[in-house]
Amino acid sequence: MLIRQLLLIAAGASYGLLSAAGVFTVLVAVGLIPRFAGKTHTARYVLLYEEMVIFGTLAGCFATVFPEYSQWGSFLQERFPEKMRLWMATGVAAQAVFGFFSGMFIGCLALAIAEMLDSIPIFARRISFRHGLGWAILGMAAGKLCGSLLYFATEFYRTVQ
């Protein structure tokens, strides 16, 4: 039983590291952080920007993996029931700010990925990959479709509480 638990821990940690590496690879590949620093003329803060992206990713992972420890509303309601209106207003304001900045980030990421997609034909020409590019893209799209269908057919999203 202990070996099974250790293997599950190792597999979970490996999958988490792989998915985090994928997120950071996309951000590095599209050059989003240096582009933000260049547009805002704050290149001296690039390391701070990168650290904040890592911190945000880790905080999001923590809130997803351990949701029982990231429920601040019930904690505040138990401790300060008389100030609940203040906490509700603060929560709504925080959600608005978070939504605004998240929307800006996702929009910039989508534009950066769209720019990166323009380089696929150039890359394909340079490596002499002339035939079958459409099939490769179709295969990736079919894989994404199958994964989405499996995700929703098994109702995997309902397993998280």
N, C-alpha and C positions, 0 to 999 in steps of 0.2 A: 504494500500500500504506500509506503514511503517513497519507493522508486517511482510509482505512478505520479505522486504529488510533485516530486522533483522534476519529472519529465514534463508535467503540465506547466510548472513554473518556468522551465527553460523554454518551452514552446511559446508560451504567452509573452515572455520577455523578448524572444527572438522576433515574433510577429510585430510586437510594438516597436522594436528598434527598426525593423524593415519599413514599417509604415511611416515612422518619423523620418527615416532617411529619404523615403520617397518624397515627402512634403518638402524637406529642405533641398533636395535635388531639384525639384521644380522651381523653387524660389531662386536657387543659385543659377539654374540654367537660363531662366528668363531675365536674370539680372535686375530683379525688382528693387532690392534694397539700394544698390548703387544708383539706380535710376532715380529713386526718391531723393536720395542725398544730392544728386546732381541737379535735379529740378528745383529743390529748395535751397541750394547753395549752402548746404550744411555738411560738406564732406568730412569735416573733422569729427562728426558724430556717427560715422558709419559703424564703428564697433558697438556703440551704444544701441543703435538701431538693430543690429544683428542679435545682440544680447536680449533685447526686448522681444524680438520674434521668438527666440528660443524660450524665454520666460513665458510668453503667452501660450506657446504650444504645450509646454509642461503644465501650466495652470489648467488649460483645457483638458489635457489628458487626465489630470488629477480629478477634476470635477466630473469627468465622464466615468472613470473607473471607480471612484469613491463618492457616489452622489449623496450618501447619507452624511458626509462631512462637509458638503458644500451647500447645505440648505440653510442659508442665513436668515431667511424670513421667519421660520419657526423658532429659531434660536432667539431672535430679537423679540418676537411676540411673547415668548415665555418670560423673558427677562424684563421687558419694558412694555407691558400691555397698554399703559396710558399714553404712550407716544407712538401708537401704531399709525396714525395718520401721517406723522412726519416720516416714518420709515417707508410707508407706501409711496409718498411723494418722492422721496429720495430714490426709491427703487425704480419708479417710472422714469425719473430724470436720468438715472444711470443706464437704463435700457435704451432710452432715446440716444444718448451719447454713444453707447456701444454699437447700436444699430447704424448710426451715421458713419462712424469710422469703419465698421465692418463692411458696409456697403461700398465705401470708397476703396477699401483694400481689395475687395472681390472684383470691383470694376477695373481697377488698375491691373490686377492679376489676369483678368480675362483679356484685356488689351495686350498685355505683354505676351500671353500665350498665342494670341492671334498673330502678333508680329513674328513669333517664333515659328508658327506654322508656315509662314511665307518662305522660311529657309528649307523646308522639307524637299521641295523640288530641286533646289540647288544641291543639297546633300545627296539626293538620289542620283543626280547627274554626275557628281564627282566620284561616287563609288561605283559607277556604271550599273546602277540598279534601274534599268529601263523598263523591263517587263515585270508585271505583277505588283506594281505599287498600289493599284486600285484594289487588288485582292488582299494585300497586306492591311490596308486601311479598313476594308470590309471585314476582315477577320478580327481586327481589334474591336470594331463596333459590334460584331456578333458576340464576341466574348463579354463585352460590357452588358449587352442585352441579356445574355444568358445568366450572368451574375445577378443582375437586377431582378429578373424573373424568379430566380431561385431564392433570393433574399425575401421578396414579398410573398412568394408561394408558401414558404415554410414559416412565415410570420416571425422571422428572426428578430424583428424590431420590437416585438412584444416581450422578449425575454429580459430586457433591461427594465429594472424597476426604479 
